[in-house]
Amino acid sequence: MKPPIAEGLVVTIHYRLTLDDGSIADDSFGGDPLTYLQGAQNIVPGLERELLGKNVGDTCEVVVTAAEGYGEYDPAADQTVPKTAFPANVALQPGMSFQTRGRNGQSVPVWVRAITGDKVSITGNHPLAGQRLNFKVEVVDVRRATKEEKQHGHVHGPGGHHH
């Protein structure tokens, strides 16, 4: 018998994420399920908390506030940079994501919001920041994490380590 979802276990779910306007933002049903390490902040906090104690075969609907999802939208995270700040061989498009370096040298994701002439509007806000997230979830599997998965804080693919 599979254990219920608890910290440190590997969980596999199918999910459909819809926004308040009814649009589907993401959907794994009919495709590959999502596998994550419970308690390692691999998924948004509000969903992770609500899945605690669920069992294989359980289905649920979870509403996650912006604060417990991708955060509130922060206008201070928006800026405009010259197009030359991006690799010349990249055809920039709104929605593209890039990694940049923060003040302390850490990797920071940014998203292209708009392109106007030689200026690019970017944001450090996740595309779903400021939005309520509506999940429909089916728990597919729960298993013990390997020692390596626990140490690394994420699930490894079949055959071991895949970063």
C-alpha positions in Angstrom: 0.0 0.0 0.0 1.3 3.5 -0.9 1.8 6.0 1.9 -0.2 9.2 1.9 1.5 12.4 0.7 4.0 13.6 3.3 7.2 15.6 3.4 10.1 13.9 1.7 8.1 11.7 -0.5 8.1 11.7 -4.3 4.6 12.5 -5.6 3.2 12.1 -9.2 0.1 14.0 -10.1 -1.9 14.9 -13.1 -3.2 18.5 -13.0 -5.2 21.1 -14.9 -4.4 24.7 -14.0 -7.1 27.3 -15.0 -7.2 31.0 -14.4 -10.2 33.0 -13.2 -11.1 33.9 -16.8 -11.6 30.2 -17.5 -8.5 29.8 -19.6 -6.3 26.7 -19.2 -2.7 27.8 -18.3 -1.3 24.3 -18.1 -2.7 20.7 -18.3 -1.0 17.4 -17.9 -4.1 15.2 -18.4 -3.5 13.2 -21.6 0.2 13.8 -21.4 3.0 13.2 -18.9 2.2 13.6 -15.2 4.2 15.9 -13.0 6.5 14.3 -10.5 7.9 16.4 -7.6 9.5 16.0 -4.1 6.9 17.0 -1.4 8.3 19.7 0.9 11.1 20.8 -1.4 9.3 23.8 -2.9 9.2 22.2 -6.3 5.6 23.3 -6.8 3.7 26.4 -5.6 3.3 26.5 -1.8 -0.5 26.6 -1.7 -0.8 23.5 -3.8 1.9 21.6 -2.0 0.2 22.3 1.4 -3.2 21.2 0.1 -1.9 17.9 -1.2 -0.5 16.8 2.2 -2.3 13.6 3.4 -3.8 12.8 0.0 -3.6 9.2 -1.3 -3.0 7.6 -4.7 -6.3 7.8 -6.6 -7.6 10.9 -4.8 -8.8 13.8 -6.8 -9.3 17.4 -5.6 -9.8 20.9 -6.6 -7.5 23.5 -5.0 -7.7 27.3 -5.3 -4.3 29.0 -4.6 -4.1 32.7 -3.9 -1.5 34.8 -5.8 0.5 35.1 -2.6 0.7 31.3 -2.3 1.2 30.8 -6.0 3.7 32.8 -8.0 3.4 35.9 -5.8 1.8 39.3 -6.1 2.7 41.3 -9.2 5.6 43.7 -8.3 5.8 46.7 -10.7 9.3 47.3 -9.4 10.4 44.1 -11.1 9.7 45.6 -14.6 12.4 47.4 -16.6 13.3 48.3 -20.1 16.7 47.3 -21.5 18.3 47.7 -24.9 17.8 44.9 -27.4 21.6 44.6 -27.5 21.5 43.1 -24.0 20.3 39.9 -25.5 22.2 37.4 -27.8 22.1 38.7 -31.4 21.2 35.2 -32.7 17.9 35.0 -30.6 14.6 36.0 -32.2 13.1 37.8 -29.3 9.4 37.3 -28.6 7.1 38.3 -25.7 6.8 35.5 -23.2 10.4 34.2 -23.7 12.3 33.5 -20.5 16.0 34.2 -19.9 18.4 33.8 -17.0 20.3 36.8 -15.8 22.6 37.4 -12.8 21.3 39.2 -9.7 23.3 41.6 -7.6 24.8 38.7 -5.5 25.6 36.6 -8.6 22.6 34.3 -8.3 20.7 33.2 -11.4 17.5 35.2 -11.8 14.8 34.4 -14.4 13.3 37.3 -16.4 10.5 37.3 -19.0 10.1 39.4 -22.1 6.9 41.4 -21.9 7.1 43.6 -25.1 9.5 44.7 -27.8 9.4 48.2 -29.1 12.0 49.2 -31.6 15.4 48.6 -30.0 13.9 48.5 -26.5 12.8 45.3 -24.7 10.4 45.4 -21.7 11.3 42.7 -19.2 10.0 41.6 -15.9 11.2 39.5 -13.0 7.6 38.6 -12.3 6.5 35.1 -13.2 3.9 35.3 -16.0 1.2 34.0 -13.5 2.2 36.5 -10.7 -0.8 38.3 -9.3 -3.3 35.6 -10.4 -5.4 33.1 -8.5 -4.6 29.6 -9.6 -7.4 27.0 -9.9 -6.1 23.4 -9.9 -7.8 20.1 -10.6 -5.5 17.4 -9.4 -5.4 13.6 -9.5 -2.8 11.8 -7.4 -1.2 9.1 -9.6 1.7 7.8 -7.4 3.5 8.3 -4.1 6.9 6.7 -3.3 9.8 7.1 -1.0 12.5 9.5 -2.2 16.0 8.2 -2.7 18.8 9.5 -0.5 20.2 11.4 -3.5 16.8 13.0 -4.3 16.4 14.2 -0.7 20.0 15.6 -0.7 19.4 17.4 -4.1 15.9 18.6 -3.2 14.2 17.3 -6.4 13.2 14.1 -8.2 15.6 12.4 -10.5 14.5 10.7 -13.7 14.6 7.0 -14.5 18.2 5.7 -14.1 19.3 8.4 -11.7 20.6 11.9 -11.8 19.1 14.2 -14.5 19.8 18.0 -14.1 
